[in-house]
Amino acid sequence: MDLASLLDLIDSTIRLSTPLLFAALAGLYSERSGIFDISLEGKMLIAAFASASAAAVWGSVLLGLVFGILAAVGFSLVHGLASITYRGNQIVSGVAINFIAAGLTIILGQAWFGQGGRTPSLFGGGRFTAVELPFAEAVRDVPVIGPIYSGVLSGQTPLVYVAFAMVPLTWWVLFRTRFGLRLRAVGENPAAVDTAGISVTFLRYRAVIICGVLTGFAGAYLSTGQAAGFTRDMTAGKGYIALAALIFANWKPVPVMFACLLFGFLDAVSIRIQGVELPLVGEVSVQFVSALPYILTVILLAGFVGKATPPRAGGVPYVKER
């Protein structure tokens, strides 16, 4: 593999890991507060649909991003209502949201645009365009550094930079701020937080709202950054892979980034080996290649899920002591 092919693979890895990173960080905030969130998939899907729909109607990608975030936050609040206020089963609530999002996007897409659940293709101001970093052209011919800077770091859409900037920001929020300390405490021992006079309910609602905002970014990236419109079930299990990355990374922001990059790399490799003759194997079937990231997700989870340590109060509704 030459340098150009390697850089192409790295570039694809970064692009494909971006929605996973947004979704995994979203789940990190929610689950650190004690609210398990299996509905990352559904919130990404409804955000992707809302973003593409708004961008198609008004021709503004920023308006599309706002609508995507609002849609995801709305679904997050529904999950919060079921899990926090009514103390329902968090897994059941998450699965229900995934089903609702999958059906609602198809029904509304067909009703509004008449294209079988798809939105019209996006052009111009309806999509995020690549950002050229300063001096990218000037250093393009510099050996090694030039191609990396101009071909990998430069030329990404704005949401890619936002996703990776969220990693140190999330670390700082969780481990260096009062809000982060309380958020982690409420996921470990909500009774102690309540005894200190801090509202467990309010903290957890703030966590699920942040989760909604980040899944809104993930969905908007899928339909207006990575693709040029919404297609049926376009998340294709990315919410579940993000959840797997979160567990694999043991609910820590920096390991979450590397786990998402790993899954993005596997996805990028699977795309490139389709139809390629491999030594001793021959041509790999398209079906096997498409399933490869999901197979490896199951293998990794089977090996690491027993070693992961989730928040102790995760998935357990808090009942205030009288």
Stockholm file with secondary structure:
# STOCKHOLM 1.0

chainA/1-322         MDLASLLDLIDSTIRLSTPLLFAALAGLYSERSGIFDISLEGKMLIAAFASASAAAVWGSVLLGLVFGILAAVGFSLVHGLASITYRGNQIVSGVAINFIAAGLTIILGQAWFGQGGRTPSLFGGGRFTAVELPFAEAVRDVPVIGPIYSGVLSGQTPLVYVAFAMVPLTWWVLFRTRFGLRLRAVGENPAAVDTAGISVTFLRYRAVIICGVLTGFAGAYLSTGQAAGFTRDMTAGKGYIALAALIFANWKPVPVMFACLLFGFLDAVSIRIQGVELPLVGEVSVQFVSALPYILTVILLAGFVGKATPPRAGGVPYVKER
#=GR chainA/1-322 SS CCHHHHHHHHHHHHHHHHHHHHHHHHHHHHHHTTCCCCTHHHHHHHHHHHHHHHHHHHCCHHHHHHHHHHHHHHHHHHHHIIIIISCCCHHHHHHHHHHHHHHHHHHHHHHHHCSTTCCCCCCGGGSCCCBCCTTTTTTTTSTTHHHHIIIIISSBCHHHHHHHHHHHHHHHHHHHSHHHHHHHHHHHCHHHHHHTTCCHHHHHHHHHHHHHHHHHHHHHHIIIIISSSCCTTTTTTHHHHHHHHHHHTTTCHHHHHHHHHHHHHHHHHHHHTTTCEETTTEECCHHHHHHHHHHHHHHHHHHHTTTCCCCTTTTCCCCCCC
#=GC SS_cons         CCHHHHHHHHHHHHHHHHHHHHHHHHHHHHHHTTCCCCTHHHHHHHHHHHHHHHHHHHCCHHHHHHHHHHHHHHHHHHHHIIIIISCCCHHHHHHHHHHHHHHHHHHHHHHHHCSTTCCCCCCGGGSCCCBCCTTTTTTTTSTTHHHHIIIIISSBCHHHHHHHHHHHHHHHHHHHSHHHHHHHHHHHCHHHHHHTTCCHHHHHHHHHHHHHHHHHHHHHHIIIIISSSCCTTTTTTHHHHHHHHHHHTTTCHHHHHHHHHHHHHHHHHHHHTTTCEETTTEECCHHHHHHHHHHHHHHHHHHHTTTCCCCTTTTCCCCCCC
//
